[in-house]
């Protein structure tokens, strides 16, 4: 028999009412969605869905009347659904929405559709990472974006200026699913634009890409949907204007999650604007090269190195702070004040952190309550998480600065007491297991339980009396889910079975029987147990609604706990690692005494990290040229400065003995070599693209970190490019720049420009070998010590000796006339490089001496 989906007439032969119902529900879904159809204690997949599901989950594929099928238990469905979603499939869940009755087809409806962006299974999500579903609308060189984390209720929307800003945002949010408007099949131009957008999104990450009906993104539809949900007359409070791409994206995303995925969004109560102007911008290159969220190899990322949070929500918030550093000095200093308080109050901080350790993931637990999927154990976890709130509130200082947090931490003692009075200590994983509520909580439930218990006592007495009456020593009372309670007799005593026993089931070594009085009691017992279970479900649902009534208050408390956890964790980090509070100023300056790398310092075992000083400002030291051999620590020093500045802008204390840092607008990095082989771009081309980007956008309030610009081409070409880039950054962009290079000739810039300083990594030679001191000193170093590095790398000694001979010959040539002629030619090349544009097609007619790049 063909599967129901593939029948030519649209109907399988001899189709049962249940399969007809399955076909109706399946027809409601897009073709790519797998349908889990509830049958008793299992969700079943049929037809092609079953074949796909069995292959992805490793399940046995069976057949019923020729239709392929496979099933998963209802109680463990979340894990299986997560595996299907992670394999790239969307999954619809079709539940029984009424109590089954004999002889009647139970009504079933699709209750939710799970996609990568709507996955809620706690075991499948990383506790300290958001799971964003992002919608994207392109229009006239700008992008409207909206991102919603269904598990926490966080909803954000805004506009971006182009593809670079989009790439930065995607790198920051890392959405698991991106939703775009579905384009008309007959529109070639729309299809081309959609194709370009797909290519961009695929280049930015591995997010699942989903198309959704285009009309849902129309401004009229989006506005009406959002106004109805939030109950407002205007969306201006959410920074959404009529006909804006951001409004379209927000409405389209909301429609996709609520209508197509059938998710409950009642816990989504706000839209946070995405404002790039509020943040210190870290483009995708900087986020990657500074290893903020993930590190290459086995090393730690910056987030891993500084994370001392104790709650999952606090961990997610710290991640957001790190990816979205502030530009507002007052906000930065407010965070510093909070960290300073907890840093100074050791005993209070220790007590606070003990309390925070008992708080579970309140945001996600509350989201599951709102969506009706919370288990009894999760309700119990909410109760335990609410218990410490009153004491946490008492630990906060009684001052205006802390009033917002104190106001959001409303004590929930009455709710905690209500849940404790209702629920047992050892809660089952599902309400279906029964036994959720304490004896004495509800008289009606106690009566049903008592009736069921008395019936079971009657059964035990009945078993004893029947054994005595019949003389059947092997007689035992058994229960079967289909046949009910039965009297089992071993095959060797079947000749002694009384005539009033009615045979119901035959086993290999026994027979099972029933009697009229046993059947009557069975109906009473099972009826009482069933009614008790249904009544418990009603009581549990009432408790869930009670929590939903408090949802806004509880969500505010959860967010306050997250913030308190982050500032206390950063205070703990500062105490542990001896960080200091940086002075934030308005002038462009980076002044650091005794700076240390926050990640490398923690990785050192049995070795002390060598601290270094840094001074950059907009007048006397805009550009620092850093020379030194490989492995001397140049890259560590460069990253260290960028990371200290970044930590300062999230409000954190920093690894230094003293720091004074001006509020920056961007941090640019050009560090290391990386091919983009997928698009056929070489190391040098990628290097030049990244350099061009920072030259276009760096301002006098930007920090630029450059490492080995120009090394991917010939010596003269590379030196010319490095020279021109350094001059551009110093004279035209006027940004704060650290420029590490092996081109010692760049040190000459300090002779012609007062804002250029020469720095070098200190090296000491002992018995012909280089000893790296890891210390940054004034001046330039004119040796690369490449042979020593080659020796450390394990090159054969004969190769080292031959290289030394060649090096001696080349150095001797620098003193002959030919060498001087070479120097003349070199200077001409430099002059030509200064006259010609470095990047063809880029000309800024408004740029002159002292101009600020936008």
LOMI-146794 format. One record per residue (C-alpha): y, z, x. Coordinates in Angstrom, 3 decimals. Layout:
residues N
Y,Z,X
...
end
This chain:
residues 854
0.000,0.000,0.000
3.476,-0.751,1.232
6.010,2.007,1.699
8.371,2.576,-1.249
11.265,1.083,0.691
9.511,-2.225,1.322
8.025,-3.023,-2.076
9.094,-6.536,-3.173
9.944,-5.336,-6.658
11.714,-2.260,-5.248
8.924,-0.076,-6.691
5.603,0.959,-5.137
2.438,0.283,-7.167
1.265,3.229,-9.308
4.388,5.105,-8.363
4.450,8.767,-9.344
7.545,10.409,-10.915
8.022,12.360,-7.682
8.080,9.153,-5.586
10.459,7.545,-8.072
12.752,10.526,-7.575
12.408,10.113,-3.806
13.434,6.441,-4.071
16.521,7.360,-6.101
17.685,9.865,-3.487
16.924,7.452,-0.652
19.030,4.760,-2.331
22.064,7.073,-2.170
22.058,6.996,1.634
22.961,4.487,4.337
19.904,2.702,5.671
19.953,4.476,9.046
19.724,8.010,7.596
16.343,9.753,7.563
15.572,11.620,4.320
13.815,15.024,4.389
12.396,15.500,0.868
11.537,19.067,-0.182
7.996,19.573,-1.494
7.198,23.279,-1.806
7.307,24.931,1.603
7.689,21.623,3.493
10.193,18.832,3.954
8.398,15.491,3.883
9.339,12.122,5.371
7.914,8.997,3.736
7.426,5.360,4.694
9.440,4.032,7.632
11.250,7.370,7.900
7.883,9.067,8.443
6.909,6.612,11.155
10.234,7.176,12.941
10.147,10.958,12.509
6.543,11.315,13.651
7.290,9.333,16.807
10.469,11.306,17.639
9.011,14.732,16.847
5.458,14.197,18.063
3.975,14.945,14.624
0.765,13.683,13.085
1.290,10.758,10.717
-0.801,10.908,7.522
-1.010,8.709,4.426
-1.014,9.391,0.706
-2.021,6.449,-1.463
-1.261,4.234,1.526
2.262,5.611,2.055
2.912,6.993,5.587
4.147,10.587,5.541
4.722,13.594,7.788
6.172,17.017,7.129
7.926,19.974,8.712
8.005,23.609,7.480
11.153,24.557,5.560
11.608,27.813,7.484
11.744,26.040,10.872
13.467,22.858,9.709
16.737,23.422,11.619
15.060,22.998,14.990
13.325,19.763,13.932
16.532,18.399,12.410
18.404,19.146,15.640
15.802,17.222,17.639
16.154,14.193,15.358
19.956,14.324,15.612
19.843,14.674,19.392
17.625,11.590,19.413
20.496,9.666,17.776
19.521,9.789,14.095
21.366,11.187,11.084
19.245,13.312,8.741
19.705,13.956,5.013
18.243,17.132,3.497
17.066,16.843,-0.128
16.451,20.311,-1.632
14.948,21.616,-4.860
17.933,22.759,-6.923
16.009,24.482,-9.737
13.022,26.798,-10.022
9.725,24.853,-10.230
7.965,25.083,-13.616
4.389,24.009,-14.436
4.134,20.450,-15.714
7.804,19.634,-15.029
9.290,17.555,-12.200
11.656,19.786,-10.306
15.195,18.438,-9.852
16.135,17.593,-6.244
19.510,16.692,-4.784
20.789,15.812,-1.313
22.578,18.971,-0.180
23.780,17.873,3.269
23.560,15.134,5.878
23.356,16.242,9.488
24.858,14.127,12.281
25.776,15.000,15.892
29.226,16.071,14.728
27.928,18.300,11.907
25.047,20.006,13.698
25.090,23.741,12.913
21.752,25.018,14.199
22.702,27.917,16.536
19.734,27.259,18.804
20.841,23.666,19.367
24.517,24.305,20.173
25.988,25.706,23.364
27.516,29.017,22.355
30.602,28.697,24.584
31.387,25.060,23.733
32.904,23.523,20.615
31.031,20.794,18.786
33.792,18.451,17.660
33.495,15.505,15.322
36.473,13.246,16.074
38.039,10.485,13.989
40.109,7.754,15.563
42.551,5.271,14.031
44.217,2.591,16.178
47.544,1.054,15.324
50.396,-0.693,17.202
49.738,0.730,20.641
49.183,4.281,19.377
46.137,6.237,18.263
45.795,8.723,15.441
43.159,11.335,16.228
41.654,14.250,14.339
38.920,16.596,15.527
37.002,19.154,13.486
34.422,21.684,14.673
32.362,22.340,11.558
30.767,25.403,13.122
34.073,27.245,13.623
36.424,25.563,11.124
38.858,24.487,13.856
40.713,21.338,12.730
43.221,19.479,14.921
45.216,16.266,14.469
47.922,14.304,16.252
49.016,11.013,17.816
48.418,9.619,21.294
50.465,7.032,23.144
47.725,4.803,24.526
44.280,4.444,26.031
44.979,6.720,29.006
45.996,9.584,26.719
42.925,8.955,24.570
40.669,9.092,27.627
42.282,12.401,28.642
41.723,13.885,25.173
38.100,12.767,24.979
37.453,14.263,28.401
39.007,17.512,27.207
37.349,17.843,23.789
34.056,16.091,24.581
33.273,15.261,20.931
29.631,14.764,20.023
30.500,12.131,17.393
33.411,9.709,16.957
34.160,8.204,13.547
36.136,4.972,13.243
37.105,2.849,10.196
34.596,0.218,9.217
36.082,-3.266,9.705
35.588,-6.147,7.300
32.831,-8.488,8.440
34.943,-11.588,7.827
37.916,-10.419,9.866
37.505,-11.796,13.383
40.639,-10.121,14.638
39.560,-6.768,13.231
36.114,-7.202,14.709
37.613,-7.976,18.124
39.825,-4.899,17.951
36.836,-2.819,16.872
34.823,-4.218,19.776
37.564,-3.324,22.262
37.751,0.174,20.822
33.995,0.599,21.060
34.059,-0.462,24.707
36.807,2.069,25.442
34.958,4.899,23.699
31.680,4.094,25.413
33.490,4.107,28.758
34.947,7.560,28.017
31.699,9.335,27.175
28.364,9.382,25.427
29.567,10.415,21.972
27.730,8.955,18.985
29.878,6.266,17.354
29.892,6.065,13.542
31.692,3.701,11.179
32.996,5.058,7.880
34.404,3.242,4.890
37.879,1.947,5.707
39.655,2.952,2.481
39.004,6.645,3.284
41.498,6.273,6.156
44.309,4.908,3.974
47.415,7.158,3.983
47.353,7.561,0.194
43.687,8.604,0.094
44.056,10.849,3.149
47.162,12.576,1.815
45.672,13.248,-1.611
42.448,14.639,-0.183
44.154,17.016,2.267
46.800,18.218,-0.211
44.084,19.040,-2.730
42.004,20.925,-0.159
44.813,23.024,1.328
46.588,23.516,-1.988
50.003,22.536,-0.649
52.705,20.150,-1.855
53.395,18.772,1.609
51.571,18.276,4.909
54.732,18.716,6.976
53.630,22.236,7.952
50.645,20.618,9.693
52.922,18.157,11.522
51.507,15.240,9.509
53.915,12.658,8.138
53.375,9.935,5.574
51.713,6.749,6.808
51.157,8.214,10.290
47.943,7.361,12.197
47.281,11.103,12.580
47.281,11.551,8.783
44.875,8.631,8.384
42.528,10.039,11.021
42.581,13.542,9.503
41.936,12.280,5.981
39.223,9.859,7.080
37.418,12.560,9.020
37.676,15.027,6.141
36.276,12.441,3.729
33.420,11.550,6.087
32.319,15.163,6.497
32.749,16.200,2.867
31.653,13.095,0.982
29.226,11.199,3.196
27.729,14.201,5.019
28.180,16.498,1.974
29.324,19.420,4.098
31.109,22.422,2.613
34.570,22.628,4.210
35.866,25.695,2.384
36.171,27.574,5.682
38.607,24.954,7.074
41.982,26.502,6.298
44.438,25.050,8.797
45.279,21.966,10.888
46.515,22.572,14.414
48.751,19.798,15.753
47.782,18.011,18.956
51.029,17.961,20.931
50.795,16.563,24.424
54.384,17.634,25.154
53.406,21.319,24.889
50.865,21.081,27.680
50.666,20.581,31.407
48.863,17.236,31.424
45.560,16.902,33.268
44.269,13.354,33.043
40.564,12.548,33.074
40.622,11.945,36.845
42.140,15.382,37.544
39.717,17.110,35.181
36.806,15.460,36.946
37.879,15.809,40.591
38.998,19.425,40.173
35.594,20.149,38.567
37.094,22.197,35.768
34.147,22.167,33.367
31.240,20.852,35.412
30.540,20.549,39.111
28.624,18.029,41.154
25.355,19.243,42.641
24.523,22.921,42.387
28.031,24.248,42.777
29.977,26.128,40.131
32.753,24.656,38.050
36.081,26.465,37.830
35.173,27.607,34.310
31.897,29.110,35.503
33.666,30.847,38.395
36.325,32.566,36.269
34.461,33.187,33.000
34.025,36.921,32.368
34.151,36.665,28.562
31.597,38.624,26.544
31.707,36.793,23.203
30.796,33.160,22.482
34.137,32.652,20.724
35.987,34.055,23.731
34.111,31.672,26.001
35.124,28.702,23.851
38.751,29.827,23.852
38.835,30.245,27.633
37.481,26.720,27.927
40.326,25.481,25.715
42.935,27.364,27.747
41.610,25.818,30.939
41.743,22.284,29.516
45.129,22.816,27.856
47.402,24.694,30.295
50.827,25.588,28.916
54.289,24.311,29.818
56.219,26.963,27.915
57.215,29.703,30.339
57.595,32.351,27.620
54.058,31.711,26.320
52.642,31.844,29.843
54.415,35.136,30.541
53.198,36.606,27.234
49.626,35.991,28.342
50.421,37.470,31.743
51.758,40.636,30.093
48.536,41.070,28.104
46.376,40.544,31.197
48.551,42.940,33.216
48.102,45.666,30.580
44.301,45.491,30.612
44.256,45.188,34.389
46.149,48.455,34.763
44.221,50.333,32.045
40.763,50.452,33.616
39.150,52.980,31.262
40.501,51.288,28.138
39.366,47.916,29.465
35.863,49.230,30.147
35.613,50.700,26.643
37.016,47.504,25.124
34.468,45.359,26.929
31.636,47.629,25.803
32.762,47.082,22.218
33.156,43.308,22.692
29.610,43.087,24.023
28.410,44.034,20.503
30.365,41.252,18.779
28.305,38.162,17.984
29.641,34.662,17.334
31.746,35.630,14.309
33.372,32.203,13.891
30.082,30.335,13.616
28.410,33.061,11.548
31.263,32.956,9.035
31.053,29.167,8.893
27.353,29.426,7.984
28.227,31.955,5.279
30.803,29.545,3.821
28.283,26.710,3.814
25.541,28.768,2.210
23.145,28.516,5.147
23.447,32.046,6.570
20.153,33.926,6.871
19.673,37.665,6.175
19.626,38.311,9.918
22.933,36.459,10.323
24.507,38.609,7.593
23.248,41.617,9.528
24.814,40.197,12.708
28.166,39.865,10.899
27.929,43.526,9.862
27.256,44.624,13.452
30.139,42.453,14.693
32.576,43.995,12.191
31.749,47.574,13.143
33.776,47.651,16.414
36.942,46.099,14.926
38.566,49.386,13.933
38.096,50.903,17.390
39.248,47.698,19.129
42.412,47.872,17.028
42.976,51.485,18.119
42.738,50.473,21.779
45.597,47.981,21.445
49.071,49.216,22.440
51.431,50.064,19.572
54.195,47.628,20.467
55.731,44.499,18.995
53.984,42.282,21.541
50.583,43.333,20.201
51.512,43.487,16.519
50.006,40.089,15.661
46.605,41.049,17.056
46.749,44.483,15.422
47.647,42.877,12.080
44.731,40.446,12.271
42.214,43.180,13.094
42.129,44.738,9.656
39.332,47.367,9.549
36.371,46.245,7.457
34.691,49.646,7.033
34.183,49.206,3.274
32.477,45.844,3.753
30.331,47.202,6.588
29.307,50.165,4.420
28.472,47.850,1.501
26.225,45.655,3.644
24.555,48.689,5.247
23.892,50.190,1.810
22.373,46.910,0.634
20.291,45.514,3.509
17.287,46.976,5.310
17.470,47.570,9.070
14.675,45.166,10.056
15.745,41.990,8.242
13.403,39.016,7.726
14.437,35.567,9.014
14.633,34.106,5.470
15.399,35.393,1.991
12.175,33.696,0.873
10.196,36.378,2.692
11.588,39.059,0.391
12.172,42.668,1.357
15.862,42.118,2.185
17.374,44.934,0.126
16.875,48.672,0.519
14.955,50.682,-2.110
17.463,52.299,-4.443
20.131,49.620,-3.967
19.451,47.938,-7.334
17.425,49.601,-10.153
16.291,46.295,-11.659
14.930,45.111,-8.309
13.187,48.467,-7.816
11.522,48.103,-11.235
10.170,44.656,-10.397
8.922,45.856,-7.027
7.299,48.880,-8.678
5.532,46.652,-11.188
4.209,44.459,-8.401
3.165,47.505,-6.343
1.354,49.132,-9.299
-0.450,45.855,-9.872
-1.644,45.813,-6.258
-2.883,49.397,-6.578
-4.742,48.325,-9.722
-6.356,45.526,-7.702
-7.652,47.948,-5.077
-9.085,50.192,-7.754
-10.599,47.179,-9.550
-12.285,46.038,-6.325
-13.892,49.485,-5.852
-15.036,49.726,-9.458
-16.565,46.224,-9.443
-18.445,46.988,-6.237
-19.889,50.131,-7.847
-20.631,48.450,-11.209
-22.404,45.405,-9.769
-23.972,46.911,-6.666
-22.599,43.949,-4.642
-21.903,45.602,-1.261
-20.355,42.358,0.134
-17.850,41.974,-2.736
-14.267,41.646,-1.572
-11.000,40.819,-3.306
-9.272,37.748,-1.834
-6.078,35.807,-2.523
-5.690,32.011,-2.467
-2.263,30.341,-2.973
-3.747,27.851,-5.464
-6.557,29.831,-7.192
-4.877,33.265,-7.100
-6.815,36.554,-6.805
-10.628,36.062,-6.635
-13.759,38.155,-6.138
-15.696,36.868,-3.124
-19.495,37.342,-2.929
-21.619,36.492,0.134
-24.192,33.731,-0.409
-27.109,36.144,0.154
-26.158,38.228,-2.916
-25.354,35.413,-5.346
-28.517,36.168,-7.385
-26.992,39.564,-8.294
-23.712,38.165,-9.655
-23.144,39.319,-13.294
-23.033,36.732,-16.061
-19.426,37.574,-16.925
-18.217,36.273,-13.535
-16.589,32.797,-13.701
-17.042,30.642,-10.556
-13.740,29.245,-9.196
-14.272,28.288,-5.514
-17.202,27.502,-3.225
-17.125,28.298,0.497
-19.626,27.671,3.295
-21.046,31.218,3.205
-19.722,32.603,-0.052
-18.658,31.944,-3.628
-15.467,33.159,-5.315
-15.242,34.282,-8.955
-12.750,35.633,-11.466
-12.760,37.729,-14.655
-10.399,37.730,-17.649
-8.873,41.133,-16.829
-8.324,40.028,-13.215
-6.551,36.888,-14.380
-4.320,38.899,-16.706
-3.304,41.326,-13.949
-2.757,38.433,-11.539
-0.172,36.942,-13.884
1.628,40.296,-14.079
1.609,40.819,-10.310
2.628,37.308,-9.338
5.184,37.220,-12.117
6.714,40.475,-10.915
6.706,39.321,-7.283
8.243,35.956,-8.217
10.906,37.581,-10.381
11.646,40.084,-7.618
12.044,37.278,-5.073
14.318,35.285,-7.368
16.332,38.395,-8.154
16.676,39.139,-4.437
17.952,35.617,-3.976
20.606,36.249,-6.636
21.627,39.523,-5.001
21.773,37.864,-1.594
23.926,35.056,-3.004
26.273,37.652,-4.533
26.581,39.342,-1.131
27.366,35.956,0.450
30.097,35.349,-2.148
31.503,38.788,-1.352
31.843,37.729,2.280
33.403,34.419,1.230
36.108,36.338,-0.645
37.056,37.972,2.648
36.704,34.780,4.666
40.406,34.251,5.584
40.749,37.872,6.739
37.484,37.743,8.679
38.396,34.432,10.328
41.712,35.883,11.518
39.858,38.866,12.915
37.401,36.589,14.716
40.237,34.621,16.329
41.974,37.849,17.390
38.746,39.094,18.974
38.440,35.797,20.870
41.953,36.121,22.309
41.500,39.779,23.230
38.211,38.937,24.914
39.859,36.214,27.018
42.779,38.324,28.250
40.486,41.279,28.987
38.089,38.957,30.823
40.900,37.512,32.946
42.023,41.082,33.699
38.467,41.920,34.756
38.450,38.833,36.987
41.786,39.802,38.541
40.520,43.323,39.288
37.216,42.074,40.638
38.657,39.332,42.885
42.036,40.925,43.693
44.146,38.264,42.006
47.922,38.688,41.681
50.381,37.872,38.917
52.301,34.691,39.826
56.026,34.577,39.242
56.789,31.633,36.962
60.178,29.960,37.484
61.998,26.933,36.105
62.697,25.279,39.472
60.072,22.864,40.857
58.442,24.988,43.560
54.973,25.994,44.740
55.170,29.015,47.011
51.837,30.692,47.729
51.085,33.366,50.306
47.464,33.997,51.214
46.069,31.494,48.726
42.307,31.224,48.269
40.003,28.739,46.536
38.761,30.481,43.344
35.341,28.788,43.424
34.579,28.436,47.147
35.563,32.046,47.786
32.868,33.276,45.379
30.238,30.951,46.849
30.575,32.295,50.411
27.811,34.689,51.465
28.348,36.822,54.546
31.540,34.944,55.418
35.180,35.689,54.659
37.302,32.984,53.080
40.300,32.124,55.270
43.487,32.322,53.140
46.381,29.909,53.632
50.048,29.716,52.733
51.792,26.861,50.935
55.418,25.978,50.384
56.680,22.971,48.424
60.020,22.571,46.680
62.214,19.813,45.309
64.680,19.756,48.217
63.381,20.878,51.613
59.656,20.239,51.277
58.767,17.706,48.596
56.075,15.998,50.675
53.616,17.732,53.010
51.571,15.442,55.284
48.298,17.195,56.139
46.269,15.952,59.102
43.055,17.256,60.575
39.441,16.303,61.260
36.701,15.915,58.721
35.033,19.193,57.700
38.082,21.203,58.780
38.850,22.191,55.163
41.545,19.728,54.053
39.935,18.942,50.688
39.275,22.619,49.956
42.915,23.428,50.712
44.202,20.610,48.487
42.040,21.595,45.534
42.881,25.241,46.070
46.601,24.587,45.538
45.961,22.547,42.386
43.611,25.190,40.945
46.001,28.063,41.687
48.784,26.169,39.888
46.458,25.418,36.986
45.373,29.060,36.645
49.019,30.121,36.661
49.747,27.744,33.764
46.995,29.204,31.560
48.576,32.625,32.063
45.916,33.873,34.485
46.492,35.830,37.653
45.718,33.810,40.802
43.770,34.219,44.066
46.628,34.956,46.478
48.636,37.837,47.868
51.846,36.445,46.366
52.738,33.354,44.325
55.903,31.813,42.919
55.263,28.689,40.875
57.620,26.453,38.956
56.550,25.216,35.514
54.929,21.792,36.061
54.503,18.900,33.649
51.431,17.262,35.265
48.888,17.678,38.023
47.635,14.433,39.547
44.708,14.179,41.938
43.434,11.311,44.072
40.504,12.844,45.888
37.284,11.322,47.141
35.686,7.936,46.652
33.950,6.728,43.522
32.694,3.303,42.479
32.775,2.248,38.848
29.712,0.032,39.153
29.277,-0.428,35.410
32.504,-2.414,35.220
32.171,-3.967,38.663
34.996,-1.971,40.239
34.789,-1.040,43.899
35.753,2.247,45.517
39.007,0.822,46.828
39.977,-0.745,43.497
39.379,2.558,41.685
41.430,4.319,44.361
44.337,1.906,43.901
44.194,2.186,40.094
44.381,5.970,40.276
47.227,5.756,42.796
49.115,3.291,40.600
48.758,5.636,37.625
50.293,8.587,39.414
53.115,6.458,40.862
53.968,5.321,37.345
54.015,8.761,35.746
54.724,11.466,38.331
58.076,13.230,37.946
59.922,15.807,40.004
58.036,18.450,37.994
54.616,17.022,38.858
52.183,18.234,41.493
50.388,15.377,43.278
47.292,15.925,45.412
46.286,12.948,47.561
43.336,12.751,49.929
42.806,9.747,52.200
44.728,7.024,50.368
44.126,3.606,51.907
40.842,4.376,53.678
38.874,1.827,51.651
40.295,-1.246,53.423
41.226,-2.411,56.937
43.186,-0.047,59.181
46.502,-1.934,59.038
46.260,-2.541,55.278
45.307,1.051,54.626
48.056,2.480,56.820
50.648,0.223,55.182
49.593,1.289,51.701
49.479,4.977,52.613
52.937,4.727,54.210
54.450,2.972,51.179
52.862,5.394,48.717
54.129,8.425,50.660
57.673,7.023,50.738
57.542,6.195,47.038
56.446,9.701,46.084
59.080,11.338,48.278
62.058,9.084,47.519
61.498,7.700,44.053
59.195,10.060,42.129
60.501,13.096,44.014
57.411,15.067,43.021
55.724,17.918,44.882
53.068,16.219,46.996
50.284,17.282,49.338
49.076,14.201,51.214
45.979,14.604,53.411
45.343,11.688,55.757
43.649,10.499,58.924
46.590,8.171,59.582
48.436,10.319,62.109
51.232,7.756,62.127
52.433,9.109,58.756
53.737,12.143,60.608
56.690,9.955,61.648
58.037,10.271,58.077
59.217,13.777,58.935
61.587,12.273,61.510
63.403,10.178,58.916
63.214,12.391,55.802
64.291,16.019,55.641
62.033,16.690,52.621
58.837,15.863,54.558
56.819,18.530,56.395
53.891,18.057,58.744
50.898,20.372,58.360
47.534,20.303,60.087
44.190,22.082,60.091
43.907,24.254,63.196
41.096,23.322,65.599
40.103,24.967,68.855
38.025,23.220,71.518
35.448,25.353,73.326
33.225,23.695,75.939
33.996,20.256,74.501
33.083,21.267,70.978
35.474,21.647,68.046
35.708,24.999,66.296
37.339,24.718,62.868
39.578,27.687,62.113
40.185,26.710,58.431
43.852,27.589,58.961
46.786,25.419,57.884
49.543,25.381,60.515
52.832,23.585,61.056
52.731,20.339,63.031
50.524,17.277,63.330
47.149,16.859,64.945
46.494,13.585,66.774
42.715,13.870,67.208
40.126,13.228,64.564
37.166,14.928,66.296
34.928,12.328,64.727
32.351,12.528,67.533
31.902,16.246,66.976
31.338,15.673,63.277
28.859,12.909,64.066
26.968,15.318,66.333
26.872,17.950,63.596
25.539,15.299,61.214
22.596,14.666,63.563
23.420,11.317,65.164
21.239,10.734,68.265
22.857,11.981,71.490
22.632,8.505,73.059
24.710,7.165,70.143
27.265,9.929,70.659
27.517,9.152,74.400
27.999,5.442,73.771
30.677,6.166,71.147
32.481,8.381,73.664
32.491,5.509,76.196
33.944,3.088,73.650
36.551,5.665,72.571
37.661,6.192,76.190
38.126,2.461,76.622
40.158,2.117,73.462
42.384,5.042,74.380
43.000,3.533,77.852
44.151,0.264,76.274
47.002,2.046,74.494
48.854,2.269,77.846
48.723,-1.448,78.792
51.175,-4.208,77.707
48.723,-5.591,75.169
48.728,-2.244,73.425
52.527,-2.222,73.244
52.467,-5.745,71.749
50.003,-4.476,69.175
52.463,-1.712,68.273
55.225,-4.297,67.713
52.985,-6.249,65.381
52.101,-3.037,63.602
55.773,-2.248,62.964
56.366,-5.741,61.568
53.513,-5.236,59.153
55.051,-1.957,58.020
58.427,-3.614,57.410
56.791,-6.399,55.417
54.874,-3.839,53.382
58.159,-2.096,52.564
59.746,-5.346,51.345
56.850,-6.502,49.129
55.886,-4.737,45.873
52.760,-2.651,46.336
51.392,-3.352,42.880
52.282,-6.862,41.598
53.622,-7.031,38.085
55.040,-3.528,38.187
58.776,-3.438,38.528
61.047,-0.690,37.319
64.564,-2.122,37.197
65.981,1.251,36.198
64.523,3.025,39.220
66.778,3.915,42.089
67.151,6.682,44.592
66.636,9.935,42.787
65.229,8.352,39.605
62.581,10.305,37.692
59.485,8.397,36.699
58.670,8.894,33.055
end
